[in-house]
Amino acid sequence: MSEMKDAKDKYDAIPIPEELGERVQAAIESSGKRRKILQWKRRKRVLRGLATSAAAVAVVFTVLLNTNTAFAREMSSIPVVGAVARVLTFRTYEAEEENVGISVEIPSVEMISADTDGLADSINQEIYQLCEEYAKEAMERAMEYRTAFLETGGTEEEWAAHDIQINVWYEVKAQTQNYLSFVVRGSENWTSAYREARYYTIDLQQEKLLSLNDVLGENDIEAANESIRKQMEVMSKEDGITFWTPEEGGFTGITEETPFYINENENLVIVFEKYQIAPGSAGDIEFEIER
């Protein structure tokens, strides 16, 4: 237990990024400038430039897991998929600047097999970069909003009452003998325009990150499209959802970039984010494609 606690203490001791305050101040000073909006497009390369402290903790954790029997035994209480992979909370932190709260929970994929060609490392580096970028840019947007709010007559008390919150977190969608699917999300409670969701599905037998084309293949894409159209008709009749027409920007077909995950039944689930194919009141819409 003491070794488990020591490892946990190492995680808990990771400081909140010192540059957070500097970034907030920079956002205030240059609030009139246009800023880049983070685009969560699927990347094919390993992202670099992670913080040294975070990388060091990852090394410590991996060494403990692979070489220390007691530590590995303690970790056995965490859900494991076929003794092949698991998702852990790698890092969490909370902070507040100018009455803007931020909560970040960053996941990490641990592959038990040593021969995965760096799959877990590449995924974890990408996730870390995405989470940190979203948190940074969301804080900048909130500070720009605060500046505009105060400059147009709002008071500090009124601003505080807005209770602006930024959240970055993850959800495990399925853990089976063959697949591990999870999603990393980012949201800002004062606007839905910047909601982000990045889905990951790992084939545990082939030990590879899957694309939609890997799951469906070119020949099954139209069959999936037809299934979605039929499900849309049912949802319209039974749930009263009004879908936009193709001319209005609605569903025209899935592409390689369409978000998806594999569920507990090992069926493909296609995901359309809020506002994508229907009014926002419908929320996120999912279509299960049975195999």
N, C-alpha and C positions, 0 to 999 in steps of 0.2 A: 504493500500500500504506500510505503514511503517513497518508493521510486515513481509510482504513478503520480503521487502528489508533487514530487520534484519536477516531473515533466509538465504537469499542469501549471505549476508556478512559473516555469519558463515561458509558457504561452501567455499567462496573465501578465507577465512583466513586460511584454512588448508594449512600448509606448505608443500613444496616439501620435500619428504623424506630426512632427514638429512644424512641418511646413504648412499645416492646415491654417493656422492663424495668418501666416504670410499670404497664403492664397486668398483668404477672405479679405485682407487689407488691399491686396492688389485688385480684387474685384471691385471694391468700393472706389478706389482711385480711378479705375478705368471703366466705370459702369456704363459710360456712353458708347463704348466700343462694341462692335459686333463680335460675338464669340462663337466659336465652333461648337456645334451640337454633336454629341457622341453618337456615332452610327454603329450599331451592333451587327456588323456583317460577319458572316462566317469567315474566319481567317484560316489559311492553309499553312501558315508558317508559325514557328515558335516566337512568341513575343519576348523581348528581352528588357533589361534595365530594371529588374526588381530590386527592392531595398535589401541591403546586405543583411540587416538584422532578421528580416523575414526568411531569407534564404538560409541563414545560419540555424534558425529554429527548425526549419524543415529538415535540414541535415541531421540535427540532434534527434528529432522525432523518428526519422527513418532508421537511424543507427540503433536507437533503443528498441524499436519494433522488431528489427531483424536480428539483433544480437543478444538482447536481454530477455531471458525466458520469463522472469517475473513480470516484466513490463508487458510482454506479449500476452501473458495470461490475463492481466488486468484489462487489456484492450479487447479481450474476447467477449465482453459484455456489449460491445458496440456491434450493431447488425453487420453481418458479413454475408456476401453473396457468393455461395458456392466455394468459400475459402479462396476466392479469386480477387475480389475488390470490395472496398467499402468507401463510404463518404463520411468524412469527419468535418467538424467545424474547426478550421485551421486558425482563424483569428476573429475576434469580435472586439468592437470598441464603440463607445458612445461619447458624444461631445455636444457642446452647445456654444454658439457664437451669436451674439446680438439677438437673443431669443429665437434662434433657429436651432432645432434639435436634429441630430444626425445619429443614426444607429446602423452599424455595418456588421454583417456576419458573412465571413468569407469561407466557402467550403474548400475542401481538399480531397482529391481522389487518391486513395492508397491502393496500389496493385500489389497483391501478395507475391505473385510471380516476379522474379527478377528479370526475366527475359521478355520485356515488352517494348523494346526499342525506344525507351523514353516516353511512352505514351502518357503516363500519369504526369510526368514533369511538364510536358508541353501543354497539357490541359490545365494544370494548376497554374502555370505561369500566365496563360491566357486569362483564366478566371481572375487571378489576382490583379492583373492590369486593368481588366474591364471594371471590376468593383471599385478600384481606387479612382479610375477616371470618372466613373459615374458619380461617385461621392464628391469629388472635386468640382465637377462641372455643375452638379445640382446645387452645391453651396454657392457657387458663383451666381447662378440664376436667382437663388433666394436673396442674395445680397443686392443684386440689381433691382429686384422687386422691392426690397426694403427701401433702397434709395429713392426709387420713384414714388413709393407710398409716402415717405416723409416729405419729399419735395412738393407733393401736391396737397399738403395740408394735414396728412395723418399724424397722429401723435405716437410717442413711444408706447404709451399704455394701450392704444388701439392696435398697434403692431403686435405687442405681446399677446393680445387676446386672439390674434389669428392662429397662434399655436402651430407655426410652420414646422413640419416634420419631414425629414428625408430618411428613407429606409432602403437598405440593400440587404437582401437575404436570399435563401435558397430553399427549394422544396424537392424532396426525393419523390419522384412520380411512381417508380416501380423498382423493385429489387427481386429478380428471379434468378434461376440457375443460369440463364442464358444472356440476360440483359440487365444493365443498370442505366436508368433514365432519371435525370434530374434537371431542374431549371433554376437559373440564377436571375433574380428580379431586382429592379430598381424602381422606386416610386417617390413622388413628391405630393403631399396631400393637398397642396394649394392649386395644382394643375394636373390634368391627366395627359397633357400634350407630350410629356417626356417619359411616360411609362416605358420601361424596357424589360424584355424577357429573352433570355438566351438558353436554348434547350440543348442538352447533351445526352446522347445515347451511345453506350459502349456495348459492343458485342463481346461478351466475356469468353466465348469459345474461340473466336478469331483474334481477340484482344486488339480491337481496332475501334476507332470512333466512326460511327455510321453517318452517312449522308442519306437524304431521302431517296436518292437514286439507288443506294445500296440496298435499301429495304424493299423498294417497289420494283426497280428495274424499269426500263423504258416501256416494256409491253404492258405493265400493270397500271401505268399512270392514268390512262383514260378510264379504266375500270374503277379506279379510286375516285376520279372526278364524277363519274356517274353515280357512285354510291353517295357522294356528298350531295349531289343535286336531289336525289331521292330523300335523303335525310332532311334537307332544307324544306322540302314540301311537307314532310311530317311535322317539323317544328313550326312551320307557318300555321298549319291547321290546329295542332294540339296545344302549342305554347303561345300562339299569337305573335310570333316574331315576324316582323316585316323586314325582309332582306332587300337590299338595294339591287337593282337590275345591273347587268353588265355596263349599260350605258351610263349609269349613275356611279360607277366605280365599284360595283359589287363583284361577286364571284365569277371568275372566268376560267379558272383551272389552277391546279397546284403547280408549283415550280420547284426547282432544286433548293431555293431559299425559303420555301414555306416551312414554318416551325412545326415540329412533330416530336412525339415521344412514343415509347413502347409501354403499354400498361401491364398490370399484373396478369392479365390473360394472354400476354404476349401478342396483343393486337396493336396495329398501328393506330395512333391517334393524331389527327391533323388539327392544328390549332390556329384560329384566327383571332387576333387581338381585338380588343374593344374598338369600335368604330370602323374596323377594317371592311366588313361586308354587311354590316347592319348598324342601326342607331346605337348609341352608347348605352342605352337602357338595357340592351341585350347582354352587355358584358362580353367577356371572352367566350367564344363559341368553339366547341370541340366536336369533331366527327370521328367516331371509331370505325375503322375499316377492318372488318373481320376477315380472318385468313381462312 
